[in-house]
Amino acid sequence: MAQDMTLLWGSGSPPCWRVMIALEEKGFAGYNQKLLSFDKMEHKSQEVLHLNPRGQLPTFKHGATIVNESYAACFYLETQFKSQGNKLVPDGVEEQALMYQRMFEGLTFYDKLTAVIFYNWYVPEEERHDSALKRNKEALITELNLWEGYLEKLGPKSHLAGPYFTLADVTVFPTVATLFRFGLSADRYPKLGEYYALLKDRPSIKASWPPHWLENLKGQDDLKDI
């Protein structure tokens, strides 16, 4: 089955990482994959545009079926292969509701993060203002405090939707890992630090860890003062 799956992806991209974790969790470790360079604009190549007119990664194909949005691909893998690999959607109604809530809140979390760490990438130099970046940082701090509260309420060694690893963790962990990669302090945000430590060595996450992070373990310090 894995030989019928192809993923075009970029290293360090949380959306790409989400799909890679899901593939590992569902037991498709041997899927076809191609690492593309954002710096070289390979995500805008005809190879990608043929499958994804938006020119974005990840681009995922299973047989003749193309699923490009990362959340959609994660849902697709779980619904099409429920009985294979690890179960990623809990049975309980309350657990499911919390999982879906945290998943889609995770999109806002990711947006607040990228608004800070990619500010200079997204905003032309002549349009950049310290006040705008300050507002973005304040919005990220608000978001971080929300997630600290969520994890504190769940208790120690909890996943995002309870005691078990679910699609909420598949989709949100890459954002959390990126926070710490860019210098977030686990001393200031201990619950997020505990959550990161809990999952960073999970086999599916280790197997899909961004290769350029392994090559340069230091990371960046954009968030050291957050």
Disulfide bonds with the S-S distance in Angstrom:
none
